[in-house]
């Protein structure tokens, strides 16, 4: 998940100092963005190796640090016209089974 997009969501739904909860922390991006934006954060991760990577990642981040990525994440993606086109065969309705 792009940091800028998460930043937009976190800013819209919380205030500095609020608690951000991520019950499936994964690589820790939500927690990292919360820390950069001055929120408290709590994450859960079953994988011990992922949890260790999250701890290392969070230790290297400071409150107020800039978020990674384009400031307009939705404008930085390719347009639909540049995306993959469906073949005429894939557009046919499927017969019921």
N, CA, C and O atoms as a CHARMM CRD file, in Angstrom:
* protein
*
  388
    1    1 UNK  N      0.85100  -1.17600   0.00000 PROA 1      0.00000
    2    1 UNK  CA     0.00000   0.00000   0.00000 PROA 1      0.00000
    3    1 UNK  C      0.89700   1.23900   0.00000 PROA 1      0.00000
    4    1 UNK  O      1.80000   1.34200   0.83000 PROA 1      0.00000
    5    2 UNK  N      0.66500   2.16500  -0.90200 PROA 2      0.00000
    6    2 UNK  CA     1.49500   3.38100  -0.95400 PROA 2      0.00000
    7    2 UNK  C      1.36300   4.22100   0.32200 PROA 2      0.00000
    8    2 UNK  O      0.25900   4.41400   0.83100 PROA 2      0.00000
    9    3 UNK  N      2.47100   4.70600   0.82400 PROA 3      0.00000
   10    3 UNK  CA     2.45600   5.51000   2.04100 PROA 3      0.00000
   11    3 UNK  C      1.58100   6.74500   1.90100 PROA 3      0.00000
   12    3 UNK  O      0.86800   7.10800   2.83700 PROA 3      0.00000
   13    4 UNK  N      1.62600   7.39200   0.74700 PROA 4      0.00000
   14    4 UNK  CA     0.83000   8.60900   0.56300 PROA 4      0.00000
   15    4 UNK  C     -0.66900   8.32000   0.65500 PROA 4      0.00000
   16    4 UNK  O     -1.42800   9.11300   1.21300 PROA 4      0.00000
   17    5 UNK  N     -1.08200   7.19200   0.11000 PROA 5      0.00000
   18    5 UNK  CA    -2.49500   6.82500   0.17200 PROA 5      0.00000
   19    5 UNK  C     -2.90600   6.52500   1.61500 PROA 5      0.00000
   20    5 UNK  O     -3.95300   6.98300   2.07100 PROA 5      0.00000
   21    6 UNK  N     -2.09200   5.76400   2.32500 PROA 6      0.00000
   22    6 UNK  CA    -2.36700   5.50700   3.74100 PROA 6      0.00000
   23    6 UNK  C     -2.35200   6.80200   4.54200 PROA 6      0.00000
   24    6 UNK  O     -3.16200   6.98400   5.45100 PROA 6      0.00000
   25    7 UNK  N     -1.44200   7.69200   4.20800 PROA 7      0.00000
   26    7 UNK  CA    -1.37600   8.97900   4.89200 PROA 7      0.00000
   27    7 UNK  C     -2.66300   9.76400   4.73200 PROA 7      0.00000
   28    7 UNK  O     -3.13900  10.39800   5.67300 PROA 7      0.00000
   29    8 UNK  N     -3.21500   9.71700   3.54500 PROA 8      0.00000
   30    8 UNK  CA    -4.47600  10.41700   3.28700 PROA 8      0.00000
   31    8 UNK  C     -5.59800   9.83800   4.14900 PROA 8      0.00000
   32    8 UNK  O     -6.38900  10.58200   4.72900 PROA 8      0.00000
   33    9 UNK  N     -5.66100   8.51800   4.22900 PROA 9      0.00000
   34    9 UNK  CA    -6.68900   7.84500   5.02900 PROA 9      0.00000
   35    9 UNK  C     -6.50500   8.15400   6.51200 PROA 9      0.00000
   36    9 UNK  O     -7.47100   8.47400   7.20500 PROA 9      0.00000
   37   10 UNK  N     -5.26900   8.06000   7.00000 PROA 10     0.00000
   38   10 UNK  CA    -4.99800   8.29700   8.41800 PROA 10     0.00000
   39   10 UNK  C     -5.28100   9.74400   8.79200 PROA 10     0.00000
   40   10 UNK  O     -5.86100  10.00200   9.84700 PROA 10     0.00000
   41   11 UNK  N     -4.88400  10.69700   7.94500 PROA 11     0.00000
   42   11 UNK  CA    -5.15500  12.11100   8.23200 PROA 11     0.00000
   43   11 UNK  C     -6.65400  12.39200   8.27900 PROA 11     0.00000
   44   11 UNK  O     -7.11800  13.17400   9.10900 PROA 11     0.00000
   45   12 UNK  N     -7.41500  11.74700   7.37900 PROA 12     0.00000
   46   12 UNK  CA    -8.85500  11.99100   7.29700 PROA 12     0.00000
   47   12 UNK  C     -9.63000  11.36400   8.45200 PROA 12     0.00000
   48   12 UNK  O    -10.72800  11.81400   8.78100 PROA 12     0.00000
   49   13 UNK  N     -9.06400  10.33200   9.06600 PROA 13     0.00000
   50   13 UNK  CA    -9.82500   9.59100  10.06500 PROA 13     0.00000
   51   13 UNK  C     -9.25700   9.66800  11.47800 PROA 13     0.00000
   52   13 UNK  O     -9.74400   8.97800  12.37400 PROA 13     0.00000
   53   14 UNK  N     -8.23900  10.49200  11.69000 PROA 14     0.00000
   54   14 UNK  CA    -7.64800  10.59000  13.02800 PROA 14     0.00000
   55   14 UNK  C     -6.95100  11.93200  13.19500 PROA 14     0.00000
   56   14 UNK  O     -6.77800  12.69700  12.24700 PROA 14     0.00000
   57   15 UNK  N     -6.56400  12.18100  14.42500 PROA 15     0.00000
   58   15 UNK  CA    -5.81800  13.39500  14.77000 PROA 15     0.00000
   59   15 UNK  C     -4.47200  12.99600  15.35500 PROA 15     0.00000
   60   15 UNK  O     -4.32100  11.87800  15.84900 PROA 15     0.00000
   61   16 UNK  N     -3.48000  13.90500  15.30600 PROA 16     0.00000
   62   16 UNK  CA    -2.19700  13.58300  15.94200 PROA 16     0.00000
   63   16 UNK  C     -2.41500  13.12000  17.38000 PROA 16     0.00000
   64   16 UNK  O     -3.20000  13.70600  18.12400 PROA 16     0.00000
   65   17 UNK  N     -1.71100  12.06600  17.75200 PROA 17     0.00000
   66   17 UNK  CA    -1.82800  11.49900  19.08700 PROA 17     0.00000
   67   17 UNK  C     -2.85600  10.37800  19.19100 PROA 17     0.00000
   68   17 UNK  O     -2.80800   9.58500  20.13100 PROA 17     0.00000
   69   18 UNK  N     -3.79100  10.29900  18.23300 PROA 18     0.00000
   70   18 UNK  CA    -4.77200   9.20800  18.24000 PROA 18     0.00000
   71   18 UNK  C     -4.06800   7.87200  18.01700 PROA 18     0.00000
   72   18 UNK  O     -2.94900   7.82300  17.50700 PROA 18     0.00000
   73   19 UNK  N     -4.74100   6.79500  18.40700 PROA 19     0.00000
   74   19 UNK  CA    -4.20200   5.44800  18.24500 PROA 19     0.00000
   75   19 UNK  C     -4.65400   4.83800  16.92800 PROA 19     0.00000
   76   19 UNK  O     -5.84800   4.81800  16.62800 PROA 19     0.00000
   77   20 UNK  N     -3.71300   4.34300  16.14700 PROA 20     0.00000
   78   20 UNK  CA    -3.97800   3.62800  14.90000 PROA 20     0.00000
   79   20 UNK  C     -3.71500   2.15500  15.16500 PROA 20     0.00000
   80   20 UNK  O     -2.63000   1.79000  15.61800 PROA 20     0.00000
   81   21 UNK  N     -4.69900   1.30500  14.88600 PROA 21     0.00000
   82   21 UNK  CA    -4.58900  -0.12800  15.11000 PROA 21     0.00000
   83   21 UNK  C     -4.50600  -0.84800  13.77300 PROA 21     0.00000
   84   21 UNK  O     -5.32300  -0.61400  12.88200 PROA 21     0.00000
   85   22 UNK  N     -3.52300  -1.71800  13.63700 PROA 22     0.00000
   86   22 UNK  CA    -3.39300  -2.56000  12.44400 PROA 22     0.00000
   87   22 UNK  C     -3.30100  -4.00700  12.90800 PROA 22     0.00000
   88   22 UNK  O     -2.23200  -4.45700  13.32000 PROA 22     0.00000
   89   23 UNK  N     -4.42900  -4.75600  12.84500 PROA 23     0.00000
   90   23 UNK  CA    -4.42100  -6.12500  13.35300 PROA 23     0.00000
   91   23 UNK  C     -3.68000  -7.12500  12.47000 PROA 23     0.00000
   92   23 UNK  O     -3.43100  -8.25300  12.89600 PROA 23     0.00000
   93   24 UNK  N     -3.32800  -6.73400  11.25900 PROA 24     0.00000
   94   24 UNK  CA    -2.57700  -7.59200  10.33300 PROA 24     0.00000
   95   24 UNK  C     -1.42100  -6.75800   9.79100 PROA 24     0.00000
   96   24 UNK  O     -1.46900  -6.31600   8.64300 PROA 24     0.00000
   97   25 UNK  N     -0.39300  -6.53800  10.58900 PROA 25     0.00000
   98   25 UNK  CA     0.63900  -5.54100  10.29500 PROA 25     0.00000
   99   25 UNK  C      1.48900  -5.83000   9.05900 PROA 25     0.00000
  100   25 UNK  O      1.97300  -4.89500   8.42100 PROA 25     0.00000
  101   26 UNK  N      1.68200  -7.09200   8.71100 PROA 26     0.00000
  102   26 UNK  CA     2.43700  -7.41500   7.49000 PROA 26     0.00000
  103   26 UNK  C      3.82700  -6.81700   7.49500 PROA 26     0.00000
  104   26 UNK  O      4.66900  -7.18500   8.31400 PROA 26     0.00000
  105   27 UNK  N      4.06800  -5.88600   6.57100 PROA 27     0.00000
  106   27 UNK  CA     5.38600  -5.24900   6.48800 PROA 27     0.00000
  107   27 UNK  C      5.47600  -3.98400   7.33600 PROA 27     0.00000
  108   27 UNK  O      6.54300  -3.37700   7.42500 PROA 27     0.00000
  109   28 UNK  N      4.37000  -3.58000   7.96000 PROA 28     0.00000
  110   28 UNK  CA     4.40100  -2.44800   8.88100 PROA 28     0.00000
  111   28 UNK  C      4.17000  -1.08600   8.26600 PROA 28     0.00000
  112   28 UNK  O      4.42400  -0.07100   8.91400 PROA 28     0.00000
  113   29 UNK  N      3.69500  -1.03500   7.03400 PROA 29     0.00000
  114   29 UNK  CA     3.53100   0.25900   6.37300 PROA 29     0.00000
  115   29 UNK  C      2.53600   1.15500   7.09500 PROA 29     0.00000
  116   29 UNK  O      2.79600   2.34600   7.26400 PROA 29     0.00000
  117   30 UNK  N      1.40800   0.61000   7.52100 PROA 30     0.00000
  118   30 UNK  CA     0.42000   1.43300   8.23600 PROA 30     0.00000
  119   30 UNK  C      1.02100   1.98800   9.51800 PROA 30     0.00000
  120   30 UNK  O      0.80600   3.15400   9.84800 PROA 30     0.00000
  121   31 UNK  N      1.76200   1.17500  10.23300 PROA 31     0.00000
  122   31 UNK  CA     2.39000   1.62400  11.47300 PROA 31     0.00000
  123   31 UNK  C      3.44800   2.69200  11.20000 PROA 31     0.00000
  124   31 UNK  O      3.56900   3.66500  11.94500 PROA 31     0.00000
  125   32 UNK  N      4.20900   2.49800  10.12400 PROA 32     0.00000
  126   32 UNK  CA     5.24000   3.47500   9.75400 PROA 32     0.00000
  127   32 UNK  C      4.62000   4.82700   9.42000 PROA 32     0.00000
  128   32 UNK  O      5.11800   5.86700   9.85100 PROA 32     0.00000
  129   33 UNK  N      3.54100   4.81200   8.65800 PROA 33     0.00000
  130   33 UNK  CA     2.86800   6.06400   8.29500 PROA 33     0.00000
  131   33 UNK  C      2.26200   6.71400   9.53400 PROA 33     0.00000
  132   33 UNK  O      2.34500   7.93100   9.70300 PROA 33     0.00000
  133   34 UNK  N      1.65600   5.91400  10.39400 PROA 34     0.00000
  134   34 UNK  CA     1.10200   6.46200  11.63300 PROA 34     0.00000
  135   34 UNK  C      2.18600   7.16600  12.44800 PROA 34     0.00000
  136   34 UNK  O      1.96300   8.25900  12.96800 PROA 34     0.00000
  137   35 UNK  N      3.34700   6.54800  12.55700 PROA 35     0.00000
  138   35 UNK  CA     4.44100   7.16000  13.31400 PROA 35     0.00000
  139   35 UNK  C      4.89500   8.45500  12.65600 PROA 35     0.00000
  140   35 UNK  O      5.08500   9.46100  13.33900 PROA 35     0.00000
  141   36 UNK  N      5.07100   8.44300  11.33100 PROA 36     0.00000
  142   36 UNK  CA     5.48900   9.65300  10.62400 PROA 36     0.00000
  143   36 UNK  C      4.50400  10.79400  10.82500 PROA 36     0.00000
  144   36 UNK  O      4.89300  11.96100  10.86100 PROA 36     0.00000
  145   37 UNK  N      3.20700  10.44600  10.95900 PROA 37     0.00000
  146   37 UNK  CA     2.16600  11.46500  11.10600 PROA 37     0.00000
  147   37 UNK  C      1.86300  11.80600  12.56900 PROA 37     0.00000
  148   37 UNK  O      0.91500  12.53900  12.85100 PROA 37     0.00000
  149   38 UNK  N      2.65700  11.28000  13.49100 PROA 38     0.00000
  150   38 UNK  CA     2.51200  11.64100  14.89200 PROA 38     0.00000
  151   38 UNK  C      1.34900  10.97300  15.59500 PROA 38     0.00000
  152   38 UNK  O      0.81900  11.50800  16.56900 PROA 38     0.00000
  153   39 UNK  N      0.94700   9.80600  15.11000 PROA 39     0.00000
  154   39 UNK  CA    -0.09900   9.03400  15.77900 PROA 39     0.00000
  155   39 UNK  C      0.54500   7.94500  16.62700 PROA 39     0.00000
  156   39 UNK  O      1.65100   7.48800  16.33900 PROA 39     0.00000
  157   40 UNK  N     -0.15700   7.54000  17.66600 PROA 40     0.00000
  158   40 UNK  CA     0.25100   6.33700  18.39600 PROA 40     0.00000
  159   40 UNK  C     -0.15400   5.16200  17.52600 PROA 40     0.00000
  160   40 UNK  O     -1.04600   5.29700  16.68900 PROA 40     0.00000
  161   41 UNK  N      0.47500   4.02400  17.70200 PROA 41     0.00000
  162   41 UNK  CA     0.15800   2.89700  16.83400 PROA 41     0.00000
  163   41 UNK  C      0.33600   1.59000  17.57300 PROA 41     0.00000
  164   41 UNK  O      1.15400   1.46900  18.48500 PROA 41     0.00000
  165   42 UNK  N     -0.46500   0.59800  17.14700 PROA 42     0.00000
  166   42 UNK  CA    -0.40700  -0.73300  17.71200 PROA 42     0.00000
  167   42 UNK  C     -0.68000  -1.71200  16.58100 PROA 42     0.00000
  168   42 UNK  O     -1.69200  -1.60700  15.88900 PROA 42     0.00000
  169   43 UNK  N      0.22200  -2.65900  16.39800 PROA 43     0.00000
  170   43 UNK  CA     0.05400  -3.63100  15.32600 PROA 43     0.00000
  171   43 UNK  C      0.24900  -5.04300  15.83200 PROA 43     0.00000
  172   43 UNK  O      0.96100  -5.28100  16.80700 PROA 43     0.00000
  173   44 UNK  N     -0.39500  -5.97300  15.15300 PROA 44     0.00000
  174   44 UNK  CA    -0.27100  -7.39000  15.47000 PROA 44     0.00000
  175   44 UNK  C      0.23500  -8.11700  14.23400 PROA 44     0.00000
  176   44 UNK  O     -0.20900  -7.83700  13.12100 PROA 44     0.00000
  177   45 UNK  N      1.16200  -9.04800  14.42600 PROA 45     0.00000
  178   45 UNK  CA     1.68800  -9.84600  13.32400 PROA 45     0.00000
  179   45 UNK  C      2.07200 -11.21500  13.85900 PROA 45     0.00000
  180   45 UNK  O      2.84500 -11.32200  14.81100 PROA 45     0.00000
  181   46 UNK  N      1.52500 -12.27600  13.23800 PROA 46     0.00000
  182   46 UNK  CA     1.80500 -13.64100  13.67400 PROA 46     0.00000
  183   46 UNK  C      3.22200 -14.09600  13.34400 PROA 46     0.00000
  184   46 UNK  O      3.82700 -14.85000  14.10700 PROA 46     0.00000
  185   47 UNK  N      3.75100 -13.64500  12.21800 PROA 47     0.00000
  186   47 UNK  CA     5.07200 -14.06400  11.78900 PROA 47     0.00000
  187   47 UNK  C      6.15300 -13.35800  12.60800 PROA 47     0.00000
  188   47 UNK  O      6.24300 -12.13000  12.60800 PROA 47     0.00000
  189   48 UNK  N      6.96200 -14.14200  13.29600 PROA 48     0.00000
  190   48 UNK  CA     8.04300 -13.56700  14.10600 PROA 48     0.00000
  191   48 UNK  C      9.05200 -12.81200  13.23900 PROA 48     0.00000
  192   48 UNK  O      9.56000 -11.76500  13.64200 PROA 48     0.00000
  193   49 UNK  N      9.33800 -13.33900  12.05900 PROA 49     0.00000
  194   49 UNK  CA    10.31300 -12.65500  11.19300 PROA 49     0.00000
  195   49 UNK  C      9.75400 -11.33400  10.66700 PROA 49     0.00000
  196   49 UNK  O     10.48600 -10.34800  10.57800 PROA 49     0.00000
  197   50 UNK  N      8.46700 -11.30000  10.31900 PROA 50     0.00000
  198   50 UNK  CA     7.85100 -10.03800   9.88500 PROA 50     0.00000
  199   50 UNK  C      7.83400  -9.03700  11.04400 PROA 50     0.00000
  200   50 UNK  O      8.13300  -7.85800  10.85900 PROA 50     0.00000
  201   51 UNK  N      7.47900  -9.52200  12.24400 PROA 51     0.00000
  202   51 UNK  CA     7.43600  -8.64000  13.41200 PROA 51     0.00000
  203   51 UNK  C      8.80600  -8.01100  13.67800 PROA 51     0.00000
  204   51 UNK  O      8.89300  -6.83200  14.02000 PROA 51     0.00000
  205   52 UNK  N      9.86200  -8.79000  13.52200 PROA 52     0.00000
  206   52 UNK  CA    11.21600  -8.25300  13.71100 PROA 52     0.00000
  207   52 UNK  C     11.54200  -7.19400  12.65500 PROA 52     0.00000
  208   52 UNK  O     12.13900  -6.16600  12.97300 PROA 52     0.00000
  209   53 UNK  N     11.15900  -7.43800  11.42000 PROA 53     0.00000
  210   53 UNK  CA    11.38300  -6.45300  10.35100 PROA 53     0.00000
  211   53 UNK  C     10.61000  -5.15400  10.63500 PROA 53     0.00000
  212   53 UNK  O     11.11100  -4.05600  10.39200 PROA 53     0.00000
  213   54 UNK  N      9.39900  -5.29900  11.14700 PROA 54     0.00000
  214   54 UNK  CA     8.59900  -4.11700  11.50400 PROA 54     0.00000
  215   54 UNK  C      9.30500  -3.32700  12.59500 PROA 54     0.00000
  216   54 UNK  O      9.40000  -2.10200  12.51100 PROA 54     0.00000
  217   55 UNK  N      9.80600  -4.02100  13.62500 PROA 55     0.00000
  218   55 UNK  CA    10.52100  -3.32500  14.70900 PROA 55     0.00000
  219   55 UNK  C     11.71700  -2.53500  14.16800 PROA 55     0.00000
  220   55 UNK  O     11.93500  -1.38600  14.55100 PROA 55     0.00000
  221   56 UNK  N     12.47800  -3.15400  13.28500 PROA 56     0.00000
  222   56 UNK  CA    13.63700  -2.46700  12.68800 PROA 56     0.00000
  223   56 UNK  C     13.19200  -1.26700  11.86100 PROA 56     0.00000
  224   56 UNK  O     13.78400  -0.19000  11.93600 PROA 56     0.00000
  225   57 UNK  N     12.13500  -1.47000  11.07000 PROA 57     0.00000
  226   57 UNK  CA    11.62300  -0.37700  10.22800 PROA 57     0.00000
  227   57 UNK  C     11.18000   0.80100  11.09200 PROA 57     0.00000
  228   57 UNK  O     11.53300   1.94600  10.80800 PROA 57     0.00000
  229   58 UNK  N     10.40800   0.52900  12.14700 PROA 58     0.00000
  230   58 UNK  CA     9.89900   1.59700  13.00000 PROA 58     0.00000
  231   58 UNK  C     11.02100   2.31200  13.75000 PROA 58     0.00000
  232   58 UNK  O     10.92100   3.51000  14.01300 PROA 58     0.00000
  233   59 UNK  N     12.07700   1.59500  14.09300 PROA 59     0.00000
  234   59 UNK  CA    13.21000   2.21000  14.79900 PROA 59     0.00000
  235   59 UNK  C     13.92500   3.23700  13.92300 PROA 59     0.00000
  236   59 UNK  O     14.55700   4.16100  14.43700 PROA 59     0.00000
  237   60 UNK  N     13.82700   3.07900  12.61000 PROA 60     0.00000
  238   60 UNK  CA    14.52800   3.99500  11.69800 PROA 60     0.00000
  239   60 UNK  C     13.68000   5.20200  11.29100 PROA 60     0.00000
  240   60 UNK  O     14.14200   6.05200  10.53000 PROA 60     0.00000
  241   61 UNK  N     12.45900   5.28300  11.78400 PROA 61     0.00000
  242   61 UNK  CA    11.52300   6.34500  11.38700 PROA 61     0.00000
  243   61 UNK  C     11.38900   7.37200  12.50200 PROA 61     0.00000
  244   61 UNK  O     11.39100   7.03200  13.68500 PROA 61     0.00000
  245   62 UNK  N     11.27100   8.63400  12.10100 PROA 62     0.00000
  246   62 UNK  CA    11.07900   9.72500  13.05800 PROA 62     0.00000
  247   62 UNK  C      9.74000  10.39700  12.78100 PROA 62     0.00000
  248   62 UNK  O      9.30500  10.48400  11.63300 PROA 62     0.00000
  249   63 UNK  N      9.08600  10.87400  13.84800 PROA 63     0.00000
  250   63 UNK  CA     7.84400  11.63200  13.70400 PROA 63     0.00000
  251   63 UNK  C      8.12300  12.85200  12.83400 PROA 63     0.00000
  252   63 UNK  O      9.12700  13.53700  13.02700 PROA 63     0.00000
  253   64 UNK  N      7.25000  13.12300  11.88800 PROA 64     0.00000
  254   64 UNK  CA     7.42100  14.27100  10.99900 PROA 64     0.00000
  255   64 UNK  C      8.18100  13.96800   9.72600 PROA 64     0.00000
  256   64 UNK  O      8.25600  14.80900   8.83000 PROA 64     0.00000
  257   65 UNK  N      8.74300  12.78000   9.63700 PROA 65     0.00000
  258   65 UNK  CA     9.46300  12.37200   8.42600 PROA 65     0.00000
  259   65 UNK  C      8.49500  12.36000   7.23900 PROA 65     0.00000
  260   65 UNK  O      7.32600  12.00800   7.40100 PROA 65     0.00000
  261   66 UNK  N      8.96200  12.73300   6.07200 PROA 66     0.00000
  262   66 UNK  CA     8.11700  12.76600   4.87700 PROA 66     0.00000
  263   66 UNK  C      7.66400  11.36300   4.48400 PROA 66     0.00000
  264   66 UNK  O      8.40500  10.39200   4.63200 PROA 66     0.00000
  265   67 UNK  N      6.43400  11.27600   3.98100 PROA 67     0.00000
  266   67 UNK  CA     5.91600  10.00500   3.48500 PROA 67     0.00000
  267   67 UNK  C      6.54800   9.68800   2.13800 PROA 67     0.00000
  268   67 UNK  O      6.81100  10.59100   1.34300 PROA 67     0.00000
  269   68 UNK  N      6.79200   8.41100   1.88100 PROA 68     0.00000
  270   68 UNK  CA     7.35400   7.98200   0.60700 PROA 68     0.00000
  271   68 UNK  C      6.29300   8.04400  -0.48000 PROA 68     0.00000
  272   68 UNK  O      5.10200   7.90500  -0.20000 PROA 68     0.00000
  273   69 UNK  N      6.72100   8.25100  -1.71500 PROA 69     0.00000
  274   69 UNK  CA     5.82200   8.18600  -2.85800 PROA 69     0.00000
  275   69 UNK  C      5.33400   9.53400  -3.33700 PROA 69     0.00000
  276   69 UNK  O      5.62500  10.57600  -2.75000 PROA 69     0.00000
  277   70 UNK  N      4.57400   9.48100  -4.43200 PROA 70     0.00000
  278   70 UNK  CA     4.01100  10.68800  -5.03200 PROA 70     0.00000
  279   70 UNK  C      2.97700  11.29700  -4.10000 PROA 70     0.00000
  280   70 UNK  O      2.23500  10.57100  -3.43800 PROA 70     0.00000
  281   71 UNK  N      2.92000  12.62200  -4.04100 PROA 71     0.00000
  282   71 UNK  CA     1.97200  13.27900  -3.14200 PROA 71     0.00000
  283   71 UNK  C      0.52700  13.08800  -3.57800 PROA 71     0.00000
  284   71 UNK  O     -0.38300  13.23200  -2.76200 PROA 71     0.00000
  285   72 UNK  N      0.30100  12.77200  -4.82700 PROA 72     0.00000
  286   72 UNK  CA    -1.03700  12.47200  -5.34400 PROA 72     0.00000
  287   72 UNK  C     -1.02900  11.02900  -5.83500 PROA 72     0.00000
  288   72 UNK  O     -0.90000  10.80300  -7.03900 PROA 72     0.00000
  289   73 UNK  N     -1.16200  10.04700  -4.94900 PROA 73     0.00000
  290   73 UNK  CA    -1.00300   8.64600  -5.35100 PROA 73     0.00000
  291   73 UNK  C     -1.97800   8.19000  -6.42400 PROA 73     0.00000
  292   73 UNK  O     -1.63400   7.34200  -7.24700 PROA 73     0.00000
  293   74 UNK  N     -3.18400   8.73500  -6.42900 PROA 74     0.00000
  294   74 UNK  CA    -4.15600   8.31200  -7.43000 PROA 74     0.00000
  295   74 UNK  C     -3.83800   8.88000  -8.80800 PROA 74     0.00000
  296   74 UNK  O     -4.26900   8.32300  -9.81700 PROA 74     0.00000
  297   75 UNK  N     -3.09800   9.97000  -8.86500 PROA 75     0.00000
  298   75 UNK  CA    -2.72300  10.55900 -10.14600 PROA 75     0.00000
  299   75 UNK  C     -1.42200   9.98300 -10.68700 PROA 75     0.00000
  300   75 UNK  O     -1.07000  10.22800 -11.84100 PROA 75     0.00000
  301   76 UNK  N     -0.70100   9.21900  -9.86400 PROA 76     0.00000
  302   76 UNK  CA     0.59700   8.70100 -10.28400 PROA 76     0.00000
  303   76 UNK  C      0.50500   7.31100 -10.89500 PROA 76     0.00000
  304   76 UNK  O      1.52300   6.74000 -11.28500 PROA 76     0.00000
  305   77 UNK  N     -0.71000   6.75300 -10.98400 PROA 77     0.00000
  306   77 UNK  CA    -0.88900   5.42800 -11.58100 PROA 77     0.00000
  307   77 UNK  C     -1.23500   5.57900 -13.05300 PROA 77     0.00000
  308   77 UNK  O     -1.74200   6.62600 -13.45500 PROA 77     0.00000
  309   78 UNK  N     -0.97300   4.56000 -13.87100 PROA 78     0.00000
  310   78 UNK  CA    -1.31300   4.65400 -15.28600 PROA 78     0.00000
  311   78 UNK  C     -2.82100   4.77700 -15.48200 PROA 78     0.00000
  312   78 UNK  O     -3.60400   4.25700 -14.68700 PROA 78     0.00000
  313   79 UNK  N     -3.21700   5.46900 -16.54400 PROA 79     0.00000
  314   79 UNK  CA    -4.63200   5.58200 -16.85100 PROA 79     0.00000
  315   79 UNK  C     -5.14000   4.25900 -17.39500 PROA 79     0.00000
  316   79 UNK  O     -4.35300   3.40700 -17.80600 PROA 79     0.00000
  317   80 UNK  N     -6.43900   4.09100 -17.39900 PROA 80     0.00000
  318   80 UNK  CA    -7.03500   2.85700 -17.90200 PROA 80     0.00000
  319   80 UNK  C     -6.66700   2.63000 -19.36200 PROA 80     0.00000
  320   80 UNK  O     -6.46600   1.48800 -19.77600 PROA 80     0.00000
  321   81 UNK  N     -6.57700   3.69000 -20.14100 PROA 81     0.00000
  322   81 UNK  CA    -6.24000   3.53700 -21.55500 PROA 81     0.00000
  323   81 UNK  C     -4.84200   2.96200 -21.75200 PROA 81     0.00000
  324   81 UNK  O     -4.54400   2.41800 -22.81600 PROA 81     0.00000
  325   82 UNK  N     -3.98300   3.07500 -20.74300 PROA 82     0.00000
  326   82 UNK  CA    -2.63200   2.52900 -20.83000 PROA 82     0.00000
  327   82 UNK  C     -2.55200   1.11900 -20.23900 PROA 82     0.00000
  328   82 UNK  O     -1.50500   0.47200 -20.29400 PROA 82     0.00000
  329   83 UNK  N     -3.65500   0.65700 -19.68200 PROA 83     0.00000
  330   83 UNK  CA    -3.66900  -0.64800 -19.03700 PROA 83     0.00000
  331   83 UNK  C     -3.86200  -1.77700 -20.02500 PROA 83     0.00000
  332   83 UNK  O     -3.90100  -1.55900 -21.23600 PROA 83     0.00000
  333   84 UNK  N     -3.98100  -2.98100 -19.50300 PROA 84     0.00000
  334   84 UNK  CA    -4.15700  -4.18000 -20.30500 PROA 84     0.00000
  335   84 UNK  C     -5.53500  -4.18800 -20.94800 PROA 84     0.00000
  336   84 UNK  O     -6.53400  -3.86700 -20.30400 PROA 84     0.00000
  337   85 UNK  N     -5.57900  -4.55000 -22.19400 PROA 85     0.00000
  338   85 UNK  CA    -6.86100  -4.62600 -22.90000 PROA 85     0.00000
  339   85 UNK  C     -7.34700  -6.06500 -22.91900 PROA 85     0.00000
  340   85 UNK  O     -6.55600  -7.00000 -23.04700 PROA 85     0.00000
  341   86 UNK  N     -8.65100  -6.22900 -22.79000 PROA 86     0.00000
  342   86 UNK  CA    -9.24800  -7.55100 -22.87400 PROA 86     0.00000
  343   86 UNK  C     -9.38300  -7.95700 -24.33800 PROA 86     0.00000
  344   86 UNK  O     -9.67900  -7.12900 -25.20000 PROA 86     0.00000
  345   87 UNK  N     -9.16700  -9.20900 -24.60100 PROA 87     0.00000
  346   87 UNK  CA    -9.36000  -9.69900 -25.96500 PROA 87     0.00000
  347   87 UNK  C    -10.86100  -9.83300 -26.22600 PROA 87     0.00000
  348   87 UNK  O    -11.63100  -9.99000 -25.27800 PROA 87     0.00000
  349   88 UNK  N    -11.29700  -9.77400 -27.49800 PROA 88     0.00000
  350   88 UNK  CA   -12.72000  -9.91400 -27.78800 PROA 88     0.00000
  351   88 UNK  C    -13.29300 -11.21900 -27.23200 PROA 88     0.00000
  352   88 UNK  O    -14.45800 -11.26200 -26.83700 PROA 88     0.00000
  353   89 UNK  N    -12.49600 -12.26900 -27.19700 PROA 89     0.00000
  354   89 UNK  CA   -12.96900 -13.56000 -26.68700 PROA 89     0.00000
  355   89 UNK  C    -13.30600 -13.47900 -25.20000 PROA 89     0.00000
  356   89 UNK  O    -14.28200 -14.08600 -24.75900 PROA 89     0.00000
  357   90 UNK  N    -12.52500 -12.75100 -24.43200 PROA 90     0.00000
  358   90 UNK  CA   -12.75600 -12.68100 -22.98800 PROA 90     0.00000
  359   90 UNK  C    -13.96700 -11.82000 -22.64800 PROA 90     0.00000
  360   90 UNK  O    -14.43000 -11.84600 -21.50800 PROA 90     0.00000
  361   91 UNK  N    -14.49200 -11.05800 -23.60600 PROA 91     0.00000
  362   91 UNK  CA   -15.65000 -10.20600 -23.36200 PROA 91     0.00000
  363   91 UNK  C    -16.97000 -10.95800 -23.54300 PROA 91     0.00000
  364   91 UNK  O    -18.01500 -10.47100 -23.11100 PROA 91     0.00000
  365   92 UNK  N    -16.94200 -12.11300 -24.16200 PROA 92     0.00000
  366   92 UNK  CA   -18.18000 -12.87200 -24.38700 PROA 92     0.00000
  367   92 UNK  C    -18.78100 -13.32400 -23.06400 PROA 92     0.00000
  368   92 UNK  O    -18.05700 -13.72300 -22.15300 PROA 92     0.00000
  369   93 UNK  N    -20.11300 -13.26100 -22.95700 PROA 93     0.00000
  370   93 UNK  CA   -20.70700 -13.77800 -21.72800 PROA 93     0.00000
  371   93 UNK  C    -20.49500 -15.26800 -21.60700 PROA 93     0.00000
  372   93 UNK  O    -20.51600 -15.99100 -22.60300 PROA 93     0.00000
  373   94 UNK  N    -20.29500 -15.71600 -20.41200 PROA 94     0.00000
  374   94 UNK  CA   -20.06700 -17.14500 -20.16400 PROA 94     0.00000
  375   94 UNK  C    -21.40100 -17.86800 -20.11600 PROA 94     0.00000
  376   94 UNK  O    -22.40400 -17.33500 -19.64300 PROA 94     0.00000
  377   95 UNK  N    -21.38400 -19.09900 -20.62000 PROA 95     0.00000
  378   95 UNK  CA   -22.58400 -19.92900 -20.56600 PROA 95     0.00000
  379   95 UNK  C    -22.73100 -20.47600 -19.15300 PROA 95     0.00000
  380   95 UNK  O    -21.74100 -20.85800 -18.52900 PROA 95     0.00000
  381   96 UNK  N    -23.97200 -20.51700 -18.64000 PROA 96     0.00000
  382   96 UNK  CA   -24.16200 -21.05900 -17.28800 PROA 96     0.00000
  383   96 UNK  C    -23.76200 -22.53600 -17.23700 PROA 96     0.00000
  384   96 UNK  O    -23.94400 -23.26600 -18.21200 PROA 96     0.00000
  385   97 UNK  N    -23.23400 -22.96100 -16.13100 PROA 97     0.00000
  386   97 UNK  CA   -22.77500 -24.34000 -15.97400 PROA 97     0.00000
  387   97 UNK  C    -23.91600 -25.29300 -15.68200 PROA 97     0.00000
  388   97 UNK  O    -23.69300 -26.49300 -15.52400 PROA 97     0.00000
